[in-house]
Amino acid sequence: MKDFPGTPGTLTGFVLRISQCIFAIGSIASMATTASFFKYTAFCYLVASMCLQVTWSLVLALLDAYALVKKKVLHNTASVSLFVVGDWITATLSLGAASASAGILVLYFSDLGNCSFEQACLKYQISVTLAFLSWISILISSLIMLWLLAAA
């Protein structure tokens, strides 16, 4: 397998995983610091999806760090296949959660004018924005993994 930027065991792959993790943690923190996010199912789904994303990205970041320190290659077909499936699953869940939450934001807080508590609305918007940023980095990573698997 070729060594593309962003593949497992490279510095760019490690940076992608860490950025996914940081954006997802920021999304969770922003949403969880509001008093009433649990009233909206889409927001609960966003938090659950981002928790899964943090777990997945952190495990793969640790694998990347281990591979960088030991100078090992993580490009065998079985592990790359697992990375592809995991990335696509988490990317799909993250996109669905971010889109659903963005839809709730637009419906409740813009269309219905139901945002009388400005601080919480801002935190919801920040959380959804960070979730989309996390999804973008997941998408990049999953496309690189698919490209690596196809090049095998």
C-alpha positions in Angstrom: 0.0 0.0 0.0 1.1 3.5 -0.7 1.8 6.1 1.9 -0.6 8.9 1.2 -0.9 12.0 3.5 -3.5 11.2 6.2 -3.0 7.4 6.2 -2.7 5.5 9.5 0.7 5.9 11.1 1.5 9.3 9.5 1.7 12.7 11.2 -1.2 14.1 9.0 -3.3 11.1 9.9 -2.6 11.8 13.6 -3.5 15.4 13.1 -6.8 14.5 11.4 -7.8 12.2 14.2 -6.9 14.8 16.9 -8.9 17.4 15.0 -11.9 15.1 14.8 -11.6 14.5 18.6 -11.2 18.2 19.5 -14.2 19.4 17.4 -16.4 16.6 18.8 -15.4 17.4 22.4 -16.0 21.1 21.7 -19.5 20.2 20.4 -20.3 18.0 23.4 -19.0 20.7 25.8 -21.0 23.5 24.2 -24.2 21.5 24.1 -23.8 20.0 27.6 -23.3 23.4 29.2 -26.9 24.4 28.4 -29.6 23.7 30.8 -32.2 22.3 28.4 -30.5 20.5 25.5 -32.1 17.2 26.7 -35.5 18.5 25.8 -34.7 18.1 22.1 -34.1 14.6 20.7 -31.9 15.9 17.9 -29.6 17.5 20.4 -29.4 14.3 22.5 -28.6 12.4 19.3 -25.8 15.0 18.5 -24.3 14.4 21.9 -24.4 10.7 21.6 -23.0 10.8 18.1 -20.2 13.0 19.1 -19.4 10.8 22.1 -19.0 7.9 19.7 -16.9 10.1 17.4 -14.6 11.0 20.3 -14.1 7.4 21.3 -13.4 6.3 17.7 -11.1 9.1 16.9 -9.2 8.9 20.2 -8.5 5.1 19.7 -7.3 5.7 16.2 -5.2 8.7 17.3 -3.6 6.5 19.9 -2.9 3.9 17.2 -1.4 6.6 15.0 0.8 7.8 17.9 2.0 4.3 18.6 2.8 3.7 14.9 4.7 7.1 14.8 6.7 6.3 17.9 7.5 2.7 16.9 7.8 3.6 13.2 5.4 0.8 12.3 3.2 0.7 9.3 -0.6 0.2 9.8 -1.4 -0.5 6.2 -2.5 -4.1 6.1 -5.7 -4.7 4.3 -7.7 -6.0 7.4 -6.9 -3.0 9.5 -7.5 -0.5 6.7 -10.9 -2.2 6.0 -11.8 -1.8 9.6 -10.8 1.9 9.5 -12.9 2.4 6.4 -16.0 0.9 7.8 -15.6 2.6 11.2 -15.0 6.0 9.5 -17.9 5.7 7.2 -20.3 4.7 10.1 -19.2 7.5 12.3 -19.2 10.0 9.4 -22.8 9.0 8.6 -23.9 9.3 12.2 -22.2 12.6 12.7 -23.6 14.1 9.5 -27.1 12.9 10.5 -26.8 14.3 14.0 -25.4 17.6 12.9 -28.0 18.0 10.1 -30.9 17.2 12.5 -29.6 19.6 15.1 -29.2 22.3 12.5 -32.7 21.7 11.3 -34.0 22.1 14.9 -32.1 25.3 15.3 -33.6 26.7 12.2 -37.1 25.6 12.9 -37.4 26.5 16.6 -35.1 29.4 17.0 -35.3 31.2 13.6 -38.7 30.2 12.0 -40.7 30.1 15.2 -38.8 32.8 17.0 -38.6 30.6 20.0 -35.2 31.8 21.2 -35.8 34.0 24.2 -32.6 32.7 26.0 -29.8 34.1 23.8 -26.9 32.5 25.6 -28.2 28.9 25.2 -29.1 29.6 21.5 -25.5 30.7 20.9 -24.2 27.5 22.5 -26.5 25.4 20.4 -25.2 27.1 17.3 -21.5 26.7 18.3 -22.2 23.0 19.1 -23.7 22.4 15.7 -20.9 24.3 13.9 -18.3 22.2 15.7 -20.2 19.0 14.8 -20.1 20.0 11.2 -16.3 20.7 11.4 -15.8 17.3 13.0 -17.8 15.7 10.2 -15.6 17.5 7.6 -12.5 16.1 9.1 -14.1 12.6 9.4 -15.1 12.9 5.7 -11.5 13.7 4.7 -10.2 10.9 6.8 -12.7 8.4 5.5 -12.0 9.3 1.9 -8.3 8.8 2.4 -9.0 5.4 4.0 -11.1 4.4 1.0 -8.5 5.6 -1.4 -5.8 3.6 0.5 -8.0 0.5 0.5 -8.6 0.9 -3.3 -4.9 1.3 -3.9 -4.1 -2.0 -2.2 
